[in-house]
Structure formats: C-alpha cells, structure tokens
Amino acid sequence: MGIMRYKLAGKALLALLVALVAWEGILEVTTIRTTGFQQHPELGRILNPGLYVNGQEGYGITKIYAEGAIAQPFPDPKETAAARKAEYRILFLGDSYTEALQVGDQVKFFRQVQTRMPELDSRKVMTYDAGRSSASPAHYAYLAEFYEKRVDPDAVVIQMNENDLKDLYGENSSYYATKDGDSYKLVFNEEFISKNAVAAKLQALYGLLRLSVVRVGSDHMQKLLEKDDAAAEETKGADFTPQAGDEQLVKWIFGILKEQYPKLVFVFLPQIDFQSPEGEQQPGYFEKIAERTAEEQGIPMLNMRQDFVNAYQDTGLPAYGFSNTTFGTGHMNSSGHDLVSKAVANYFEGR
Amino acid sequence: MIFSSWEYLLFFAIMLILLSTIKIHALKKAVLLIGSYYFYSVWDYRFVLLVLVMTLINHVSAVSIDRSTVEAVRKRWLIFSVIANLTILGFFKYFNFFIDSANGLLDQFGMTFPLLSIVLPVGISFITFEVMSYTIDVYKRDIKPSSIWDFSLLIVFFPHLIAGPILKPRHFLPQMARDIVIKRSNLIEGGQIFIFGLVKKIIIADHMAMFVDPVFASPGEYSPLTVWLAVIAYAVQIYCDFSGYSDMAIGSAKCMGIDIPRNFNMPYLSRSVTEFWRRWHISLSSWLREYLYFSLGGNRKGAIRANINLILVMLLGGLWHGASWNFVLWGLLHGLALVIHKLYFNHVLKKREINHWLYRTAAWALTFVFVCVTWVFFRSQSFEHSWLVLRKMFLIDTGGLMWFYPYLGFVLVLVLAGHMVGVRLKTYPSVNLTTFGGLFILFFVLFALLLLMPTASTPFIYFQF
C-alpha cells in the first residue's frame, strides 16, 4: 500500500511537470515569450536581448537588442566618422505604444518611417526605437545624455499620450518627477522591480517570471485575488484628479526635453471613443495642456486625433485594438502604426 | 458567490468537511440546509425570508392536499398555492414589465402608472417552478409530501438554487431519505464534472463574451459577416455558460453523493427544433411539458388545440426567461417552429422516412441557423436593437468593420468535437487518476483554467432569470 502511494505521488509529480513544460511550449509560441528584464546601470529596468513573442494583444514577434533597442540595434559604437555622417538618425522615444510588442517589427511605426523615407538631406535615414513600457517624459529627460552619447540622433521623436503625462507623477516606475521647492526634480527609482505585485512582493520569484507559465499564471492569479485589478488597469489614470501644478509640470518637463534633444518632435496619441460622433469628441485634459505648452515652447507636435478619426470614418477600422481583444481600445494596431508613420514622414519631408 | 470563485470553493470545501465529519443523518441534512441558506443569503440576505415564505405556503398546501380526500378541497389548495407562487413571481419579475407595457398604450390618453423600484430576487423563476412542481406532484398523487426540512432542501439545495437544473421532487426527495456519504469515488467523479463545467465557462463562454459584447453593443459598426460570427459566438457562449453552470451544479451535488440529471445533451447537433428542445435546458423543457403542456390538455384535445397549446407553452416559457417582449417573441418563434415541425413530421416524415446524409446536413444547418437567429432576440435589449442586428445579418445594412475573433475558430472546433464525442460517450468525460495519462490531462486542464482565463470575468447569463 505504501509503495503504491509513493508510485502514485511520483506519477502525479511527473504529470505535473510534463503539463507545465507542455504549457510553457504552447504559451511561448502563442501567448507570450518574454526575454526577461535586466537592471541597466543607466537605463534602469530594460528587456533582455532576445525574441519577444506577444499574442495576448494582437500578435507580434519583436527582436530586442542590447540596451533595450527595439527591432533594430543601436549604432555600432566603433563606427567611423564618415559612416556617422552618411546617416540621418531619428531616435524614437515613447512608452509601450512605441515599443509596440503587439505588432511585428516591420509594422512598428519607427520602422515604417525608415521605409517611407529612405533618404533625407541626401543622407540615409536610420530610425532607432527606444520605446519602453510604462515610460513617461521623465524617462526621456533623465536618459537624454545616454541617448545623445549612444545614438547621437539628428532628430528625436517623442511619442506620448494622456497617461504618459499622468505617469510623470508615478512612483511605480523607474523614473518620475517630484516637487522640489518651486520647481521639480527627476528621480531615478532604483528599487523599482516590477508592476507584477506577486513578483514585486516575492523578489525571489522575479527570475521565474521569464517562464511564460509563471508570468501568465501569476498575472491571472493576481487578478483573481485582487478582483478590482483588471478594472483598475483598464481605467488606469481615470482616478487622476487634475492638480493646480499640472501645467507647470508639463512646461517644466517639455522645457528640459527641448533643451536636451536637438531637433525634437512630439507625436501625441489621443484617447478616442471611436463610437461617439465626431462632434462629441473632446480632447483629453493633458492633451490640451500638451498642445498649448508645445506651441508656447515652439516644439512641433503631431496630434494624431484628426488622422485617426478620419481614417476610422473612411475605413471603419479604429487605430487602436486587435482582433483578439477589442477594437477601439488598447494599443495601436497596424492601421494606427501606418497612420503615425505617414504623419512623421510627412513632417520630416516638409509635406 | 459564483461557482467559479474562490469563495465558492472555500464554502464547498467546508461543506464537504462538515458532511464527512458528522455521523448523524439528520444533522448532515441540517448542515446542508443551513449552508444552502447561507449560500443564498450571500447573494441577498433580504430574500431568504421570501424563500422561507414560499416554502411554508407550499408545504402547508401540499400537506393539506394530501390529507384531504375531497377533490374540491384539494383543488382549492392547489389553486391557492399556484396563485400565491405566481403572484410572488409576478410581482418581483413582471410588475414593472406589465405596467410599462400598459403605459405604452395609456400614454396616448395622457395616463401612466408609476413604476416601482423592485429588486429581482436571484433565482426566483427557478424557485417558483421548483415549488410548483412539488405541490402539483402531491396533488397528482405522484409523491407523498415530505418533511418540511426535505422540502426546504429541494428548494434551496445550493448547487441548483440559483439557476437550476430544476429538480424533479420524485427524483430528489428519495435521495434525501438516504444517508449523505462523502465517498472518494464520488469526489473524483463530481470533481471532474465540476472542472468540465469550469472549462466551458472560463475557457469558452467568458472568451466568447469578449467578442459578443462589443458587437452586440453596437452592431451597426460591424460588417454582416462579423455580426453573423458574433451571433454564432453567442450561441456557443450561452450554451457553454449555462451548461457549464449546470455541470458545476451536477458535479458539486455528485461530490455529496446526490445525483442531478443532465440538463443539456449536445443541443447543437439537433436536426429539428423539436429535437433541440429535447437536448436544451432539459429540466425546463420537461417541466413545461409535464406541468404546463399536459395541464393545458396536451394533444388530447385535437390537433389544433395541441398546436395552440404548444405555442402557448413556448410563449410562457419565453416570458419565464425575462420580463421583456423580446423573450416573448423568442418563445413565440420557437413555438411556431415546433408547430411547423410537428405538421411536417405528421404529414411528411411519418409517411416517408428520409435518411440521406444531404438531407440530414440540411436539417441540421436549418435548425442551427434558426436557433442562432432566434438567439438575437434573446441577447438583445429591445426590439429596435434586435432589428439592428437582423438588418446586418440579412444584408439590409452592409459595410462596417470586419472583425474575425481568432479564438472563435478554436472554440468552434472544440465545441463541435465536444458534441461529436459527447454524443457517443453519453456520460461526462472522465479520466483515470491512477494513471500517468489521466493525471497529465487533469494537470493540463487545471493549468489551462489558470492560463487561458480571460482578463474579465462575465456573470452567468442565466442568473438574471
């Protein structure tokens, strides 16, 4: 009887492990295969190099290179001066919308800009994507020196949206801005590990998050245990209460960005309720502040609102959302990337 | 406390521990009864009193019916209990519906009645049918009245309390006379049935909701093909949602050694609407047949009357689902289809059996399309909304966003394969948990529940009834 029990326990353990391995294989191909994260001394928490598969929202296979470069490596540090001179470099900074793990590498808007505009000023156009999930303008301001040294861009495109500007206050990220007397200061949050509460609480699990089974399982477990999490995620920022100093903060951060990046362009991705009539569409709180401030400071800002609405009216396809989630919400789909790349290329070509 | 929640699993585990620890049968039943009332009170404690009142009315009626030998007295008690039950149901579920409908007519004369803020007690439709079947069975002398405790358990036995299956008193009550024994074999069998239901709910129904909800929210925005796919997805969703719930109820009961008959039997394989209703929500259709259709005279009063009865039963069956003209129309369409099929059967099929595969396929396709089209009325909030969906489906409105929800393809294959296998199995699928293969399947499915869980959970559709 005792031996039988041990045998059964052994079978159960083996079956459990085989089931885990089977699911790991299935998830890596269909749902998510993460490259894991590393703590970079200057960049903070970035993705490890490797292939990232995302099938939870849209479907995209993204090649991650060293220093968090998306789909295309940053320039060779040993390049010659002549090689550098022959290139017109555009650096794209932004959050998960620029990181664009939901679409394939060729579809990402930074790459489409390079395809649409092979040359500029008789130089070969090279685009670089440094998009990072949860990034905010605080990241870009803090990392200006690094990118200047590492990419040496001729122009910088910064993508932002309503939440990115709200996230300036967010302490739950690697970088954020905080009040400092009458002005503000940037903070590098070295202790930030993960937004995954289970992993954040149990740091020993952090390495395990690279396993798709653990990553997806812990995310779902967290949602089960904290029922309101999903709703909170969906309405991220909805509980934000406008503060008196919001405009001052945006002015301050835009000023820093303008000072640090040579030829700066903003791309604003607005929140749009595609099912509301056009006349009822209202620009967001930070969208209005960003437009006003960019104009005051002479920073070109490509607000995609009209392009997105027009395209939706023409094709019926919203710029956000995917067939495996819901159209109209979430990250940009291929249509959205297409529209942004057109707008950016048109801007640089002076059209 | 829904079946697919941690709270339920904890509650159920406590119930199992208590039932396996207690040795006295009466005490076990008391625990089951208290646990069931607790389960109901978690939804809304205010309505526990209502359930108690309904229990008391029907118990007194049943005992009085049984005691009396005078037919007129027995009938009076039956009528009293039926009226009392229907009044309670009518007040909570249909009062505002009828006032609102009347207001639509009276509005032309400048008169309207105020609507009341009535909270619908969860499971009231199921509870009403349950108590009525008991009293009617006693009246028909099919059963003897049981003790008030066993009768209470028939009503509030927690696995079936909120959304059925509607239990037959003659099937359930004898089980209460036997000892409730928690056996390992029942736990394994019941546990597997429960997991099977959970898979249907979480992996299929909740995922389908992610496609169905946005399309039904604004059908005008989507292409006809997308709307058709959403309607098919809804057919899958409602089946997996409701049959998944029923499976979880059956599995929970089985763990306690109590058998509840199956409520669904591969309905989408049906080749006629008549067959569909033999396979869909079996406990409701058999209730309607036994207690309503037969009471109206069934087919004993001629063909025309039988057809009228059929339509009437389906109309009321539609209304039972919800206080809305959409449900009435849904029931009416099914009633008409049943009558048409009956006529066709009597005048064509009875004389010449057709068994060609092409005919069988066409009959299946026609039935499936009919069922799907009628689901539009079931799912939509109003006639106007149903009309919007139907305009898209029948190409009166074209254009709109083409959205192919990739998960639907996988689910359709899964459901179709499940139906094909299920119809051969005739029982719930089960695995041998002493073999490596069986254990692997169990762990694989348990991981699937965690890993394929959608980001947002959807309430069980039938809870609203």
Chai-1 contact restraints between the chains, C-beta under 6 A:
chainA,res_idxA,chainB,res_idxB,connection_type,confidence,min_distance_angstrom,max_distance_angstrom,comment,restraint_id
A,K11,B,F436,contact,1.0,0.0,6.0,A-B,restraint_1
A,K11,B,L439,contact,1.0,0.0,6.0,A-B,restraint_2
A,A12,B,L439,contact,1.0,0.0,6.0,A-B,restraint_3
A,A15,B,F436,contact,1.0,0.0,6.0,A-B,restraint_4
A,A15,B,L439,contact,1.0,0.0,6.0,A-B,restraint_5
A,A15,B,F440,contact,1.0,0.0,6.0,A-B,restraint_6
A,A15,B,F443,contact,1.0,0.0,6.0,A-B,restraint_7
A,L16,B,F443,contact,1.0,0.0,6.0,A-B,restraint_8
A,V18,B,F440,contact,1.0,0.0,6.0,A-B,restraint_9
A,A19,B,F440,contact,1.0,0.0,6.0,A-B,restraint_10
A,A19,B,F443,contact,1.0,0.0,6.0,A-B,restraint_11
A,A19,B,F444,contact,1.0,0.0,6.0,A-B,restraint_12
A,A19,B,F447,contact,1.0,0.0,6.0,A-B,restraint_13
A,W23,B,F447,contact,1.0,0.0,6.0,A-B,restraint_14
A,V216,B,L451,contact,1.0,0.0,6.0,A-B,restraint_15
A,G217,B,L450,contact,1.0,0.0,6.0,A-B,restraint_16
A,H220,B,L450,contact,1.0,0.0,6.0,A-B,restraint_17
A,H220,B,M453,contact,1.0,0.0,6.0,A-B,restraint_18
A,A230,B,T455,contact,1.0,0.0,6.0,A-B,restraint_19
A,A230,B,A456,contact,1.0,0.0,6.0,A-B,restraint_20
A,Q275,B,S218,contact,1.0,0.0,6.0,A-B,restraint_21
A,G316,B,G400,contact,1.0,0.0,6.0,A-B,restraint_22
A,G316,B,L401,contact,1.0,0.0,6.0,A-B,restraint_23
A,S323,B,W403,contact,1.0,0.0,6.0,A-B,restraint_24
A,S323,B,F404,contact,1.0,0.0,6.0,A-B,restraint_25
A,S323,B,P406,contact,1.0,0.0,6.0,A-B,restraint_26
A,N324,B,P406,contact,1.0,0.0,6.0,A-B,restraint_27
A,T326,B,P214,contact,1.0,0.0,6.0,A-B,restraint_28
